[in-house]
Amino acid sequence: MVGPASSMQRLTEKLHSMLSDIKLDLVPPSLINFMSRQLLGNGFRLFKKTIGLVAKSEDYIRVLEDPLYTLIRKAMYSTDNTDENIQASELARPLRGNVH
């Protein structure tokens, strides 16, 4: 095959071989572990900081006071077994039998 298709195929093969030849064997495992722990730790701290800022936001608090969220919170954290909670738990059960 001659032409642009064959040259494109050769270029793709060369690019693939270059990308797959990254030598991580020369990097000590302890350095890889250190870098990955640092990345994960810093990412988790940033996540916690962001969640903390959102949780203190007035908009977030106002949205959670919405009647829908109040009903959900009551259903999830209620300890009394009223008829309403029992009916909701029965509706949430998966169907049994031959369901395809």
C-alpha positions in Angstrom: 0.0 0.0 0.0 1.5 3.3 -1.1 0.2 6.8 -0.4 -1.2 8.8 2.5 -2.8 5.8 4.2 0.4 3.8 4.5 2.4 6.9 5.7 -0.3 7.6 8.2 -0.2 4.0 9.4 3.6 4.2 9.8 3.3 7.4 11.7 0.7 5.9 14.0 2.9 2.9 14.6 5.9 5.1 15.5 3.8 7.3 17.8 2.5 4.2 19.5 5.9 2.7 20.0 7.2 6.1 21.4 4.3 6.4 23.9 4.6 2.8 25.0 8.3 3.0 25.7 8.1 5.4 28.6 10.6 4.0 31.1 9.2 4.0 34.6 11.6 1.2 35.4 14.3 3.9 36.0 12.1 5.6 38.6 12.4 4.1 42.1 9.1 2.6 43.5 9.6 4.7 46.7 9.5 7.9 44.6 6.4 6.8 42.7 4.7 5.9 46.1 5.7 9.3 47.6 4.3 11.2 44.6 1.1 9.2 44.4 0.5 9.7 48.2 1.2 13.4 47.9 -1.2 13.8 45.0 -4.0 11.8 46.7 -3.4 13.5 50.1 -3.5 17.0 48.6 -6.5 16.1 46.4 -8.4 14.8 49.5 -7.6 17.9 51.5 -8.8 20.1 48.7 -12.0 18.0 48.4 -12.6 18.4 52.2 -12.0 22.1 52.0 -14.4 22.6 49.1 -17.1 20.5 50.9 -16.6 22.5 54.0 -17.1 25.8 52.1 -20.2 24.5 50.4 -21.7 23.2 53.6 -21.4 26.6 55.2 -22.9 28.4 52.1 -26.2 30.2 52.7 -27.5 29.0 49.3 -26.8 25.3 50.2 -28.5 25.7 53.6 -31.5 27.3 52.1 -31.9 24.6 49.5 -31.7 21.9 52.2 -34.5 23.5 54.0 -36.7 22.9 51.0 -39.8 20.6 51.8 -38.5 17.9 49.5 -35.2 17.5 51.3 -37.0 17.8 54.7 -39.2 14.8 53.7 -36.2 12.8 52.5 -34.3 13.6 55.7 -37.3 12.6 57.9 -37.7 9.3 56.0 -34.0 8.4 56.2 -33.3 9.3 59.8 -36.6 8.7 61.5 -36.6 6.1 64.2 -40.3 5.7 64.6 -42.1 3.1 62.4 -45.2 5.1 61.3 -47.4 3.8 58.6 -45.9 6.4 56.2 -42.4 5.1 56.7 -43.5 1.5 56.3 -45.3 2.3 53.1 -42.2 4.1 51.8 -39.9 1.2 52.6 -42.3 -1.2 51.0 -42.3 0.9 47.8 -38.5 0.9 47.8 -38.2 -2.9 47.9 -37.2 -4.5 44.6 -39.8 -6.5 42.8 -39.8 -10.2 43.3 -40.6 -12.9 40.8 -39.9 -13.2 37.1 -39.1 -9.7 36.1 -37.1 -9.4 32.9 
